[in-house]
């Protein structure tokens, strides 16, 4: 059994969350360590991370009607785990479950600050390497977290026939994004902080002005490339809110892992919901501060010169967000090289430790 699968055995018996709403990042960080090429450090990560997690509760399998009514009700998280486990166990191909179960969840992509999607995406990547009951169980937990914390944000994607978004304009549009500038948001869980947007019509107007990705693999790839690159720049531009802006990279990268298992129309919608999630975090946290941030430190810049060094520093930090962000940036850079990804990953590897490392998501 691999170090990753041993980690799944450990995380299988604990809950999806801890401390009244913080997501269990352990399985995601373990899979990201595989992506970074440092799976030997997974046991150390588990030893550091797992003790904070409560034991999992037993649940019961829900009917389809019961499951639909339980969506967005975290008290049914254990039941959702049992339900998705049963469906994945019965499925000949786990991909069929993704194709059927994910589209209804897309409007609630922000669930648990995107961690339902993120845990699902990490599980998909693991299953693409090897199909096993243990890895299907991890996929069940990702889908269950997504369903139990299902949370919509203001606005709806344009119809698939509407003029598509222009990826080249994403960065410019997010530079002039509407902000709430409410510093008290830093004291809340991220999925609570964004509820401020329910009373902010400018957010919906900004989303409507962008449009959705063009339907088709090429259009979605171009859109996600631009969004991930913009997310990395936003992360570097907001050093006081690193954890919030880490999700501006990891959420769209997660959509890229899920999209191949969806119809082209649903994949396009997923890209739009990823933008909505990034835009929501930027609206809430982007206006906080008193000026432009400084440049990355010389140590960060030197580290960014070598992906081997970045991978090693991020892995050895055992900091779950640093590991996940560095791995997402590595995948993005391999697909569409840009120095911004190495800078963001190096910053995460060196600077995330001790900086609001778990208090909001």
C-alpha positions in Angstrom: 0.0 0.0 0.0 1.3 3.4 -1.0 1.9 6.2 1.5 -1.1 8.0 -0.1 -3.4 5.0 0.4 -2.2 4.6 4.0 -3.1 8.3 4.5 -6.6 7.6 3.1 -7.0 4.8 5.6 -6.2 7.3 8.4 -8.5 10.0 7.1 -11.3 7.6 6.3 -12.2 7.3 10.0 -12.3 11.1 10.7 -14.7 13.8 9.8 -15.0 16.1 6.8 -14.5 19.1 9.1 -13.2 20.2 12.5 -13.5 23.2 14.8 -17.0 24.1 13.7 -16.5 24.5 10.0 -12.8 24.2 9.1 -12.3 21.8 6.2 -10.2 18.6 6.5 -7.4 19.4 4.1 -5.4 16.3 5.0 -6.3 14.0 2.1 -6.0 16.8 -0.4 -2.5 17.8 0.8 -1.5 14.1 0.8 -2.5 13.8 -2.9 -0.7 17.1 -3.7 2.5 15.7 -2.2 2.3 12.9 -4.7 2.0 15.6 -7.4 5.0 17.4 -6.0 7.0 14.2 -6.1 7.5 14.0 -2.3 5.1 11.2 -1.3 7.7 10.1 1.3 6.6 13.0 3.4 2.9 11.9 3.5 3.3 10.0 6.8 4.8 13.1 8.4 1.9 15.2 7.1 -0.6 12.8 8.5 1.1 12.7 11.9 1.0 16.5 12.1 -2.5 17.0 10.7 -4.7 14.1 11.7 -4.7 14.7 15.5 -6.9 17.8 15.1 -9.7 15.9 13.4 -12.7 14.4 15.2 -13.9 10.8 14.6 -16.3 10.4 11.8 -20.0 9.7 12.6 -21.9 6.8 11.0 -24.5 7.8 8.4 -27.3 6.1 6.5 -27.8 5.8 2.8 -30.3 8.4 1.6 -32.9 8.0 -1.2 -32.5 10.4 -4.1 -35.3 12.6 -2.8 -33.8 12.6 0.7 -30.4 13.5 -0.7 -31.8 16.4 -2.7 -33.5 17.8 0.4 -30.4 17.3 2.5 -28.2 19.3 0.1 -26.7 22.3 1.9 -27.4 20.8 5.4 -24.2 20.0 7.1 -25.9 17.9 9.7 -26.4 15.3 7.0 -22.8 15.1 6.1 -22.4 11.6 7.4 -25.5 10.5 5.5 -24.1 12.0 2.3 -20.8 10.1 2.8 -22.8 6.8 3.2 -24.9 7.6 0.1 -22.0 8.4 -2.2 -20.0 5.4 -0.9 -23.0 3.2 -1.9 -23.3 4.7 -5.3 -19.6 4.5 -6.1 -19.5 0.9 -4.8 -22.3 -0.1 -7.1 -21.0 1.8 -10.2 -19.0 -0.1 -12.8 -17.1 3.1 -13.6 -16.6 5.9 -11.1 -16.6 8.3 -14.0 -20.3 7.6 -14.5 -21.0 8.9 -10.9 -19.1 12.1 -11.6 -21.0 12.7 -14.8 -24.3 12.2 -13.0 -23.7 13.7 -9.5 -21.5 16.8 -10.2 -23.8 18.9 -12.5 -26.4 19.4 -9.9 -23.7 20.5 -7.5 -22.1 23.1 -9.8 -24.3 26.1 -8.6 -23.0 25.4 -5.1 -19.4 25.1 -6.1 -18.3 27.5 -3.4 -19.4 24.9 -0.8 -16.9 25.1 2.2 -14.9 27.7 0.3 -14.6 25.3 -2.7 -13.2 22.4 -0.7 -16.0 20.0 -1.7 -14.8 20.6 -5.3 -11.2 20.6 -4.3 -11.4 17.3 -2.4 -13.4 15.8 -5.3 -10.7 16.9 -7.8 -7.8 15.5 -5.8 -9.7 12.2 -5.5 -10.3 12.2 -9.3 -6.6 12.6 -10.0 -5.8 9.7 -7.6 -8.4 7.5 -9.3 -7.0 8.3 -12.7 -3.8 6.8 -11.5 -5.4 3.7 -9.9 -9.0 2.7 -9.2 -9.6 1.1 -5.8 -12.3 0.9 -3.2 -10.2 3.1 -0.9 -9.8 5.9 -3.5 -13.5 5.6 -4.4 -14.2 6.2 -0.7 -12.2 9.4 -0.9 -14.2 10.5 -3.9 -17.4 9.8 -1.9 -16.1 12.1 0.9 -15.3 14.9 -1.6 -18.8 14.7 -3.1 -20.4 14.5 0.3 -18.5 17.6 1.6 -19.6 19.5 -1.6 -23.2 18.4 -1.1 -23.5 19.0 2.6 -21.9 22.4 2.4 -23.6 23.4 -0.9 -23.6 27.2 -1.1 -24.7 29.4 -3.9 -23.4 32.9 -4.6 -25.3 35.8 -6.2 -25.8 35.6 -10.0 -26.3 32.9 -12.6 -24.2 31.9 -15.6 -25.4 33.3 -19.0 -27.0 30.8 -21.3 -24.5 28.6 -23.3 -25.4 30.4 -26.5 -24.5 33.9 -25.2 -21.4 35.6 -26.4 -18.5 33.9 -24.7 -16.1 35.5 -22.3 -12.8 36.9 -23.6 -10.0 35.3 -21.6 -7.7 38.1 -22.5 -9.8 40.6 -20.5 -10.1 38.7 -17.3 -7.1 40.2 -15.6 -8.2 43.7 -16.5 -11.7 43.2 -15.3 -10.6 41.8 -11.9 -8.3 44.9 -11.5 -11.4 47.1 -11.4 -13.6 44.6 -9.5 -16.1 45.9 -6.9 -14.8 45.6 -3.3 -16.6 45.7 0.0 -13.5 46.7 2.0 -14.8 45.3 5.3 -11.9 44.2 7.5 -14.1 42.3 9.8 -14.4 39.6 7.1 -10.9 38.4 8.2 -12.5 37.3 11.5 -14.9 34.9 9.8 -14.8 31.6 7.9 -14.5 32.5 4.3 -17.8 30.9 3.4 -19.5 33.1 5.9 -17.6 36.2 4.9 -18.9 36.1 1.3 -22.5 36.2 2.5 -22.0 40.0 2.4 -22.4 39.8 -1.3 -26.0 38.9 -1.1 -26.7 42.6 -0.6 -24.2 43.8 -3.2 -25.7 44.2 -6.7 -22.3 45.4 -8.1 -21.0 41.9 -7.8 -23.7 40.4 -10.1 -23.2 43.2 -12.5 -19.5 42.5 -12.7 -20.1 38.8 -13.3 -22.7 39.5 -16.0 -20.2 41.7 -17.8 -17.7 38.9 -18.2 -19.8 36.1 -19.6 -19.0 32.3 -19.5 -16.3 30.3 -21.2 -16.9 29.2 -24.8 -18.4 25.8 -24.9 -15.7 23.2 -25.9 -12.4 22.0 -24.5 -10.3 24.7 -26.2 -12.5 27.6 -25.0 -12.6 26.3 -21.4 -8.8 25.7 -21.4 -8.1 29.2 -22.5 -10.5 30.6 -19.9 -9.0 28.6 -17.1 -5.5 29.4 -18.1 -6.2 33.1 -17.9 -8.1 32.7 -14.6 -5.4 30.6 -12.9 -2.7 33.1 -14.0 -4.8 36.0 -12.8 -5.4 34.1 -9.5 -1.6 33.7 -9.0 -1.1 37.4 -9.6 -3.9 38.3 -7.1 -2.3 35.9 -4.5 1.0 37.8 -4.8 -0.7 41.2 -4.7 -2.4 40.4 -1.3 0.1 39.1 1.1 -2.1 39.9 4.1 -4.7 37.5 2.8 -2.6 34.7 1.4 -4.9 31.9 2.4 -8.0 33.5 0.8 -6.2 34.2 -2.4 -4.6 30.7 -2.6 -8.1 29.6 -3.6 -8.0 31.9 -6.6 -5.5 29.4 -8.0 -6.7 26.1 -6.6 -10.4 26.4 -7.4 -10.0 26.9 -11.2 -7.3 24.3 -11.3 -9.7 21.9 -9.6 -12.3 22.6 -12.3 -9.7 21.5 -14.9 -9.5 18.1 -13.2 -13.3 17.6 -13.1 -14.2 19.1 -16.5 -13.1 16.1 -18.7 -15.8 14.0 -17.0 -18.6 16.4 -17.7 -20.5 17.4 -20.8 -19.0 20.4 -22.7 -21.9 22.5 -21.6 -21.6 21.6 -17.9 -17.8 22.0 -18.1 -18.4 25.6 -19.4 -20.7 26.3 -16.5 -18.1 24.9 -14.1 -15.6 27.4 -15.4 -18.1 30.2 -14.9 -18.7 29.1 -11.3 -15.0 29.0 -10.7 -14.8 32.6 -11.8 -17.7 33.4 -9.5 -15.9 31.9 -6.5 -12.6 33.7 -7.3 -14.6 36.9 -7.8 -16.4 36.5 -4.5 -13.2 36.2 -2.5 -11.7 39.1 -4.4 -14.8 41.3 -3.7 -14.6 40.6 0.0 -10.8 40.7 0.6 -9.5 42.8 -2.3 -10.5 46.1 -0.9 -8.9 45.6 2.5 -5.5 47.3 3.0 -3.8 50.6 2.8 -1.7 50.5 -0.4 0.2 48.4 -2.9 2.1 45.4 -1.6 5.8 45.2 -1.7 7.7 43.1 -4.2 8.4 39.4 -3.4 11.5 39.0 -1.1 14.9 38.2 -2.5 14.6 34.7 -0.9 11.3 34.1 -2.6 12.8 35.2 -5.9 15.8 33.0 -5.6 13.6 30.0 -4.6 11.4 30.7 -7.6 14.3 30.0 -10.0 14.1 26.3 -9.4 11.0 24.1 -9.3 12.9 21.4 -7.6 13.6 23.8 -4.7 10.0 25.0 -4.7 8.7 21.5 -4.5 11.1 20.6 -1.7 10.4 23.7 0.3 6.6 23.4 0.0 6.6 19.7 0.8 8.9 20.1 3.9 6.7 22.9 5.2 4.0 20.3 5.9 1.6 23.3 5.6 -1.4 22.1 3.8 -2.2 25.3 1.9 1.5 25.7 0.8 1.5 22.2 -0.5 -1.7 22.5 -2.4 -1.0 25.9 -3.9 2.5 24.9 -4.9 1.3 21.7 -6.6 -1.5 23.6 -8.4 1.0 26.2 -9.7 3.3 23.4 -10.8 0.5 21.9 -12.9 -0.4 25.2 -14.3 3.2 26.1 -15.2 3.7 22.7 -17.0 0.7 23.4 -19.1 1.2 27.1 -19.9 4.6 28.3 -18.5 4.7 31.7 -16.8 7.1 33.0 -14.1 4.1 34.1 -12.0 3.4 30.5 -11.0 6.9 29.8 -9.7 6.8 33.1 -7.7 3.4 32.3 -6.2 4.5 28.7 -5.3 7.8 29.9 -3.8 6.0 32.5 -1.8 3.5 29.9 -0.5 6.4 27.5 0.4 8.2 30.1 2.4 5.6 32.5 3.7 2.4 30.6 4.5 3.6 28.9 7.6 2.2 30.7 10.6 0.2 33.2 8.6 -3.5 32.5 9.4 -2.7 29.0 8.4 -6.1 27.4 9.2 -8.3 29.9 10.8 -10.8 30.7 8.0 -11.3 27.6 5.8 
